[in-house]
Amino acid sequence: MKKSKSIIPIAYPDFSGNEKLYLNKALESSWISSKGEFIDKFENDFAKYIGTKHAVSTSNGTVSLHLALEALGIKENDEVIVPNLTFVASVNSIHYTNAIPVLVDINKENWNMDINKLIKSITTKTRAIMVVHLYGIPSDMSKIMEIAYKNNLLIIEDAAESHGAEVLINSTWKKVGAIGDAGCFSFYGNKILTTGEGGMVVTNDKKLASKMRMLRDHGQDPKRRYYHPVIGYNYRMTNLQAAIGTAQLEKINSLLSFKNKISVLYKKYLMDVPGIISPDINYEVKSVCWLYSILLDTPYPISRDELMKKLKNKGVETRPFFWPISALPPYKSDKEFPNSEYISDHGLNLPSGYNLTEKDIKYICDIIKNEIKN
Ligand SMILES: *Cc1c(COP(=O)(O)O)cnc(C)c1O
């Protein structure tokens, strides 16, 4: 995947570790489908890293969400609460179970689900809350776990954008994904860790893990070949993906510190630009930087979309924030979501790839600053 030198991409993977070595090992072993040494190794290493008893690998992050919901017994007419600002896969996975996604507005300060609005959206049909840790910023899990406990609700964490982020809960630091009943991760090419396509569900519940292993393998009874007591799926990860994942996970700390360095530099170079807003979090978290994200508002002189165009013309790839789910045709809603709409309109993701240099960051920030002078 050669990219033209003149373009600074939004994301770029790092394969400078043991990725090629392990991938070749997997190829030479002839185990290229969903059996092989790297599957078990990646699952065990990932569970250990996140701090859960079990990890179940899957073919991508979207199906990891569906697998968790299905194994937790979410079904038709159940209500599952989900933030209105997220990647569409969070909500689609709820739809796949025939449950009803109940959209909740986000908080303008930390971009995650608004706790008061979350409480108000609970009904007698609510079964679960899908918490999304957006752009690497953990949600307020202490409060959410308390609400879940009081109302007897299941918690599924969508941690697809926040590998390694932590929250302080009952005075201990815990990694996101390890707090709720199940935590789901994505290893898509632009994520913090990648296996090309891939996903993982982590949990401390042994029965849930077994159920997920069964469902991801066509519902096959693990003790009786070709006997399928339930309808399942083919949601398995391949040994090739797991080989890459094992190598990626070995260097997670250096990957995260690289991402942290990026965000420190962006902050430094954008510090004095009026109208550039960073998230403000008033609970104890250690965020990670998936894509460095800012809001643009007055007195910044041009709109988010205008700035994106200018950056594109100068070879800088950016992304607008997600659309509010309520603005997408399948999930169109008349309810008002003022904060999701505001954040969606003003939010911008800046290049955050593992090939980014300080020079690149300075170049990008100079383009952003230049608008002020004109
Ligand atoms: C990427 C992502 C997913 C889906 O992961 P895939 O591996 O692309 O299927 C789900 N939720 C969120 C919030 C994501 O960012």
The ligand as an SDF file (V2000), in Angstrom:
LIG
                    3D

 15 15  0  0  0  0  0  0  0  0999 V2000
  -14.4280    0.8450   13.8140 C   0  0  0  0  0  0  0  0  0  0  0  0
  -15.5900    0.8410   14.7220 C   0  0  0  0  0  0  0  0  0  0  0  0
  -16.4700   -0.2540   14.7930 C   0  0  0  0  0  0  0  0  0  0  0  0
  -16.4730   -1.3890   13.8210 C   0  0  0  0  0  0  0  0  0  0  0  0
  -15.3190   -2.0710   13.6380 O   0  0  0  0  0  0  0  0  0  0  0  0
  -15.0210   -2.8460   12.2610 P   0  0  0  0  0  0  0  0  0  0  0  0
  -13.8260   -3.6530   12.6320 O   0  0  0  0  0  0  0  0  0  0  0  0
  -14.7350   -1.8060   11.2330 O   0  0  0  0  0  0  0  0  0  0  0  0
  -16.1920   -3.6820   11.9340 O   0  0  0  0  0  0  0  0  0  0  0  0
  -17.4750   -0.2230   15.7430 C   0  0  0  0  0  0  0  0  0  0  0  0
  -17.6460    0.8180   16.5560 N   0  0  0  0  0  0  0  0  0  0  0  0
  -16.8480    1.8990   16.5090 C   0  0  0  0  0  0  0  0  0  0  0  0
  -17.0950    3.0250   17.4540 C   0  0  0  0  0  0  0  0  0  0  0  0
  -15.8100    1.9620   15.5660 C   0  0  0  0  0  0  0  0  0  0  0  0
  -15.0560    3.0470   15.4900 O   0  0  0  0  0  0  0  0  0  0  0  0
  1  2  1  0
  2  3  1  0
  2 14  2  0
  3  4  1  0
  3 10  2  0
  4  5  1  0
  5  6  1  0
  6  7  2  0
  6  8  1  0
  6  9  1  0
 10 11  1  0
 11 12  2  0
 12 13  1  0
 12 14  1  0
 14 15  1  0
M  END
$$$$
